């Protein structure tokens, strides 16, 4: 979850004493020297992060394979009027697929597809709702597929 915590644990069968050093994208993490590591949710700005650990004892050291953490950022949709037309601003993860839907009645469970995007080319992505001008009410939602 974006902004949440993530925990990693390593189990080693070699004899102690064991020393641990956790790494983030190849760089050592300060103070991360236990068999378990918990990321304190430091406000990730990357969507793909690699974590690994180097375990050392008197016989030598070994580095784990990377554990890939993929942070999924939910899309956001902002609305403003431009010459009377709804101008929508979709922000989301690039190269992902999105659907934007609308409804004239929030109680109606049948939403209508307004835009289907394959491989989002830019974020934010601006587009008009050409049929939205003059509507008394129109509600929008976006989701990633």
C-alpha atoms as an extended CHARMM CRD file, in Angstrom:
* protein
*
       145  EXT
         1         1  UNK       CA              0.0000000000        0.0000000000        0.0000000000  PROA      1               0.0000000000
         2         2  UNK       CA              1.3520000000        3.4150000000       -0.8920000000  PROA      2               0.0000000000
         3         3  UNK       CA              2.6770000000        5.1450000000        2.2040000000  PROA      3               0.0000000000
         4         4  UNK       CA              2.3680000000        1.9670000000        4.2800000000  PROA      4               0.0000000000
         5         5  UNK       CA              4.9360000000       -0.3650000000        5.7550000000  PROA      5               0.0000000000
         6         6  UNK       CA              6.6940000000       -3.3180000000        4.2090000000  PROA      6               0.0000000000
         7         7  UNK       CA              8.5320000000       -6.0890000000        6.0620000000  PROA      7               0.0000000000
         8         8  UNK       CA             11.1610000000       -8.5560000000        4.8920000000  PROA      8               0.0000000000
         9         9  UNK       CA             12.6190000000      -11.5020000000        6.8020000000  PROA      9               0.0000000000
        10        10  UNK       CA             15.5210000000      -13.7990000000        5.9800000000  PROA      10              0.0000000000
        11        11  UNK       CA             16.1330000000      -17.2740000000        7.3990000000  PROA      11              0.0000000000
        12        12  UNK       CA             19.6880000000      -18.6220000000        7.4060000000  PROA      12              0.0000000000
        13        13  UNK       CA             20.7830000000      -22.1660000000        8.2400000000  PROA      13              0.0000000000
        14        14  UNK       CA             24.5080000000      -21.4040000000        8.6830000000  PROA      14              0.0000000000
        15        15  UNK       CA             26.0200000000      -21.3070000000       12.1730000000  PROA      15              0.0000000000
        16        16  UNK       CA             26.1440000000      -18.0320000000       14.0960000000  PROA      16              0.0000000000
        17        17  UNK       CA             27.3530000000      -15.4380000000       14.6200000000  PROA      17              0.0000000000
        18        18  UNK       CA             25.5600000000      -13.9410000000       11.6250000000  PROA      18              0.0000000000
        19        19  UNK       CA             25.6720000000      -10.3510000000       10.4380000000  PROA      19              0.0000000000
        20        20  UNK       CA             22.9940000000       -8.8480000000        8.2140000000  PROA      20              0.0000000000
        21        21  UNK       CA             22.9860000000       -5.8160000000        5.9390000000  PROA      21              0.0000000000
        22        22  UNK       CA             19.7910000000       -4.9690000000        4.0730000000  PROA      22              0.0000000000
        23        23  UNK       CA             20.0420000000       -3.1120000000        0.7730000000  PROA      23              0.0000000000
        24        24  UNK       CA             17.6710000000       -0.9620000000       -1.2350000000  PROA      24              0.0000000000
        25        25  UNK       CA             18.2470000000       -0.8650000000       -5.0060000000  PROA      25              0.0000000000
        26        26  UNK       CA             21.8210000000       -2.0460000000       -4.3440000000  PROA      26              0.0000000000
        27        27  UNK       CA             22.6990000000        0.5180000000       -1.6590000000  PROA      27              0.0000000000
        28        28  UNK       CA             23.1000000000       -0.4020000000        2.0120000000  PROA      28              0.0000000000
        29        29  UNK       CA             20.3380000000        0.7780000000        4.3230000000  PROA      29              0.0000000000
        30        30  UNK       CA             21.6340000000        2.5680000000        7.4140000000  PROA      30              0.0000000000
        31        31  UNK       CA             20.8360000000        0.6360000000       10.5990000000  PROA      31              0.0000000000
        32        32  UNK       CA             19.1840000000       -2.2850000000        8.7630000000  PROA      32              0.0000000000
        33        33  UNK       CA             21.3090000000       -5.0140000000       10.3350000000  PROA      33              0.0000000000
        34        34  UNK       CA             18.8570000000       -7.6190000000       11.6680000000  PROA      34              0.0000000000
        35        35  UNK       CA             17.3170000000      -10.7730000000       10.1870000000  PROA      35              0.0000000000
        36        36  UNK       CA             14.1190000000       -8.7660000000        9.6720000000  PROA      36              0.0000000000
        37        37  UNK       CA             13.7560000000       -5.3750000000        8.0400000000  PROA      37              0.0000000000
        38        38  UNK       CA             10.7330000000       -3.0920000000        8.1550000000  PROA      38              0.0000000000
        39        39  UNK       CA             10.5230000000       -0.1070000000        5.8540000000  PROA      39              0.0000000000
        40        40  UNK       CA              8.9760000000        2.7460000000        7.7740000000  PROA      40              0.0000000000
        41        41  UNK       CA              6.9430000000        3.9760000000        4.8060000000  PROA      41              0.0000000000
        42        42  UNK       CA              9.3030000000        6.7680000000        3.8730000000  PROA      42              0.0000000000
        43        43  UNK       CA              7.0870000000        8.1770000000        1.1160000000  PROA      43              0.0000000000
        44        44  UNK       CA              8.0620000000        6.1510000000       -1.8870000000  PROA      44              0.0000000000
        45        45  UNK       CA              8.6260000000        8.0160000000       -5.1000000000  PROA      45              0.0000000000
        46        46  UNK       CA              9.4660000000        4.9380000000       -7.1380000000  PROA      46              0.0000000000
        47        47  UNK       CA              7.0650000000        2.2840000000       -8.3340000000  PROA      47              0.0000000000
        48        48  UNK       CA              9.5410000000       -0.5980000000       -8.4310000000  PROA      48              0.0000000000
        49        49  UNK       CA             11.9950000000       -1.1820000000       -5.6340000000  PROA      49              0.0000000000
        50        50  UNK       CA             14.5350000000       -3.9760000000       -5.1060000000  PROA      50              0.0000000000
        51        51  UNK       CA             15.4310000000       -5.1560000000       -1.6250000000  PROA      51              0.0000000000
        52        52  UNK       CA             18.1670000000       -7.6650000000       -0.8070000000  PROA      52              0.0000000000
        53        53  UNK       CA             20.2260000000       -8.7170000000        2.2000000000  PROA      53              0.0000000000
        54        54  UNK       CA             23.8920000000       -9.6280000000        2.6080000000  PROA      54              0.0000000000
        55        55  UNK       CA             24.4640000000      -12.2680000000        5.3060000000  PROA      55              0.0000000000
        56        56  UNK       CA             27.9890000000      -12.6960000000        6.6580000000  PROA      56              0.0000000000
        57        57  UNK       CA             29.5960000000      -15.1300000000        9.0980000000  PROA      57              0.0000000000
        58        58  UNK       CA             33.1300000000      -16.4570000000        9.6660000000  PROA      58              0.0000000000
        59        59  UNK       CA             32.8970000000      -18.6010000000        6.5110000000  PROA      59              0.0000000000
        60        60  UNK       CA             32.1350000000      -15.6400000000        4.2200000000  PROA      60              0.0000000000
        61        61  UNK       CA             29.1230000000      -13.7730000000        2.8630000000  PROA      61              0.0000000000
        62        62  UNK       CA             26.2220000000      -14.3670000000        0.5330000000  PROA      62              0.0000000000
        63        63  UNK       CA             23.7910000000      -11.9130000000       -1.0440000000  PROA      63              0.0000000000
        64        64  UNK       CA             20.1510000000      -12.8380000000       -1.4550000000  PROA      64              0.0000000000
        65        65  UNK       CA             18.2450000000      -12.4940000000       -4.6760000000  PROA      65              0.0000000000
        66        66  UNK       CA             16.3670000000       -9.2390000000       -5.0740000000  PROA      66              0.0000000000
        67        67  UNK       CA             12.8710000000       -9.0700000000       -3.6680000000  PROA      67              0.0000000000
        68        68  UNK       CA             10.9550000000       -6.8010000000       -6.0290000000  PROA      68              0.0000000000
        69        69  UNK       CA              8.4020000000       -4.5590000000       -4.3610000000  PROA      69              0.0000000000
        70        70  UNK       CA              5.9620000000       -3.0090000000       -6.8050000000  PROA      70              0.0000000000
        71        71  UNK       CA              4.0820000000       -0.0110000000       -5.4410000000  PROA      71              0.0000000000
        72        72  UNK       CA              0.7250000000        0.4190000000       -7.1220000000  PROA      72              0.0000000000
        73        73  UNK       CA             -0.3900000000        4.0300000000       -7.1430000000  PROA      73              0.0000000000
        74        74  UNK       CA             -4.1540000000        4.3940000000       -7.5420000000  PROA      74              0.0000000000
        75        75  UNK       CA             -5.2920000000        6.7450000000      -10.2900000000  PROA      75              0.0000000000
        76        76  UNK       CA             -6.6660000000       10.1810000000       -9.5340000000  PROA      76              0.0000000000
        77        77  UNK       CA             -9.1090000000       12.1080000000      -11.6280000000  PROA      77              0.0000000000
        78        78  UNK       CA             -9.5470000000       15.8790000000      -11.4480000000  PROA      78              0.0000000000
        79        79  UNK       CA            -12.2830000000       17.8300000000      -13.1730000000  PROA      79              0.0000000000
        80        80  UNK       CA            -12.5740000000       21.3990000000      -14.3950000000  PROA      80              0.0000000000
        81        81  UNK       CA            -14.6530000000       23.1560000000      -17.0390000000  PROA      81              0.0000000000
        82        82  UNK       CA            -13.1420000000       24.3470000000      -20.2870000000  PROA      82              0.0000000000
        83        83  UNK       CA            -15.4350000000       26.3640000000      -22.5800000000  PROA      83              0.0000000000
        84        84  UNK       CA            -18.3860000000       24.6350000000      -20.9100000000  PROA      84              0.0000000000
        85        85  UNK       CA            -17.0250000000       21.1160000000      -21.4170000000  PROA      85              0.0000000000
        86        86  UNK       CA            -15.7910000000       18.8480000000      -18.6370000000  PROA      86              0.0000000000
        87        87  UNK       CA            -11.9940000000       18.6790000000      -18.8820000000  PROA      87              0.0000000000
        88        88  UNK       CA            -10.6490000000       15.6580000000      -17.0380000000  PROA      88              0.0000000000
        89        89  UNK       CA             -7.1310000000       15.2240000000      -15.7480000000  PROA      89              0.0000000000
        90        90  UNK       CA             -6.1570000000       11.5730000000      -15.2110000000  PROA      90              0.0000000000
        91        91  UNK       CA             -3.0180000000       10.8970000000      -13.1850000000  PROA      91              0.0000000000
        92        92  UNK       CA             -1.7570000000        7.3430000000      -12.9710000000  PROA      92              0.0000000000
        93        93  UNK       CA              1.1400000000        4.9870000000      -13.4610000000  PROA      93              0.0000000000
        94        94  UNK       CA              2.6200000000        5.2280000000      -16.9400000000  PROA      94              0.0000000000
        95        95  UNK       CA              2.3420000000        2.2380000000      -19.2870000000  PROA      95              0.0000000000
        96        96  UNK       CA             -0.7020000000        0.8760000000      -17.4390000000  PROA      96              0.0000000000
        97        97  UNK       CA             -4.2510000000        0.5240000000      -18.7320000000  PROA      97              0.0000000000
        98        98  UNK       CA             -7.0770000000        2.7000000000      -17.4020000000  PROA      98              0.0000000000
        99        99  UNK       CA            -10.8110000000        3.0410000000      -17.8420000000  PROA      99              0.0000000000
       100       100  UNK       CA            -12.6740000000        6.2780000000      -17.1510000000  PROA      100             0.0000000000
       101       101  UNK       CA            -16.4270000000        5.9920000000      -16.7230000000  PROA      101             0.0000000000
       102       102  UNK       CA            -19.3020000000        8.3770000000      -16.1050000000  PROA      102             0.0000000000
       103       103  UNK       CA            -22.8090000000        8.2440000000      -14.7500000000  PROA      103             0.0000000000
       104       104  UNK       CA            -25.5670000000       10.8240000000      -14.5470000000  PROA      104             0.0000000000
       105       105  UNK       CA            -26.9580000000        9.1630000000      -11.4160000000  PROA      105             0.0000000000
       106       106  UNK       CA            -24.7980000000        7.8820000000       -8.5690000000  PROA      106             0.0000000000
       107       107  UNK       CA            -27.5610000000        5.4640000000       -7.5340000000  PROA      107             0.0000000000
       108       108  UNK       CA            -27.4620000000        3.7890000000      -10.9700000000  PROA      108             0.0000000000
       109       109  UNK       CA            -25.0670000000        0.8060000000      -10.9150000000  PROA      109             0.0000000000
       110       110  UNK       CA            -24.5530000000        0.9740000000      -14.7020000000  PROA      110             0.0000000000
       111       111  UNK       CA            -21.6270000000        3.2700000000      -15.4590000000  PROA      111             0.0000000000
       112       112  UNK       CA            -20.7470000000        4.1210000000      -19.0700000000  PROA      112             0.0000000000
       113       113  UNK       CA            -17.2110000000        3.8880000000      -20.4480000000  PROA      113             0.0000000000
       114       114  UNK       CA            -15.9630000000        7.2880000000      -21.5400000000  PROA      114             0.0000000000
       115       115  UNK       CA            -12.3280000000        6.4410000000      -22.2320000000  PROA      115             0.0000000000
       116       116  UNK       CA            -10.2380000000        3.2690000000      -22.3490000000  PROA      116             0.0000000000
       117       117  UNK       CA             -6.4890000000        3.8930000000      -22.3620000000  PROA      117             0.0000000000
       118       118  UNK       CA             -3.9100000000        1.2530000000      -23.1650000000  PROA      118             0.0000000000
       119       119  UNK       CA             -0.3890000000        2.0370000000      -21.9370000000  PROA      119             0.0000000000
       120       120  UNK       CA             -0.9900000000        5.4660000000      -20.3970000000  PROA      120             0.0000000000
       121       121  UNK       CA              1.3940000000        7.6850000000      -22.4190000000  PROA      121             0.0000000000
       122       122  UNK       CA              1.5920000000       10.6830000000      -20.0730000000  PROA      122             0.0000000000
       123       123  UNK       CA              0.5610000000       11.6090000000      -16.5780000000  PROA      123             0.0000000000
       124       124  UNK       CA             -1.3650000000       13.7590000000      -16.1740000000  PROA      124             0.0000000000
       125       125  UNK       CA             -3.4220000000       12.8750000000      -19.2290000000  PROA      125             0.0000000000
       126       126  UNK       CA             -5.9320000000       15.5740000000      -20.1960000000  PROA      126             0.0000000000
       127       127  UNK       CA             -9.0840000000       14.9020000000      -22.2060000000  PROA      127             0.0000000000
       128       128  UNK       CA            -12.5540000000       16.3560000000      -22.7570000000  PROA      128             0.0000000000
       129       129  UNK       CA            -15.9360000000       14.7460000000      -22.2500000000  PROA      129             0.0000000000
       130       130  UNK       CA            -17.5190000000       15.9200000000      -25.5340000000  PROA      130             0.0000000000
       131       131  UNK       CA            -21.0530000000       14.9940000000      -24.4310000000  PROA      131             0.0000000000
       132       132  UNK       CA            -20.7410000000       16.4200000000      -20.9340000000  PROA      132             0.0000000000
       133       133  UNK       CA            -21.4990000000       20.0530000000      -21.7810000000  PROA      133             0.0000000000
       134       134  UNK       CA            -24.8410000000       21.2230000000      -20.4490000000  PROA      134             0.0000000000
       135       135  UNK       CA            -25.4830000000       18.1030000000      -18.3720000000  PROA      135             0.0000000000
       136       136  UNK       CA            -27.1760000000       18.8960000000      -15.0440000000  PROA      136             0.0000000000
       137       137  UNK       CA            -24.9500000000       16.3720000000      -13.2510000000  PROA      137             0.0000000000
       138       138  UNK       CA            -22.2580000000       13.9720000000      -14.3670000000  PROA      138             0.0000000000
       139       139  UNK       CA            -20.0540000000       11.8440000000      -12.1300000000  PROA      139             0.0000000000
       140       140  UNK       CA            -16.7200000000       10.3300000000      -13.1400000000  PROA      140             0.0000000000
       141       141  UNK       CA            -14.5050000000        7.5340000000      -11.8910000000  PROA      141             0.0000000000
       142       142  UNK       CA            -11.2430000000        5.9760000000      -13.0560000000  PROA      142             0.0000000000
       143       143  UNK       CA             -9.6580000000        2.6300000000      -12.3880000000  PROA      143             0.0000000000
       144       144  UNK       CA             -6.5590000000        0.7880000000      -13.4600000000  PROA      144             0.0000000000
       145       145  UNK       CA             -6.9350000000       -2.5620000000      -15.2100000000  PROA      145             0.0000000000
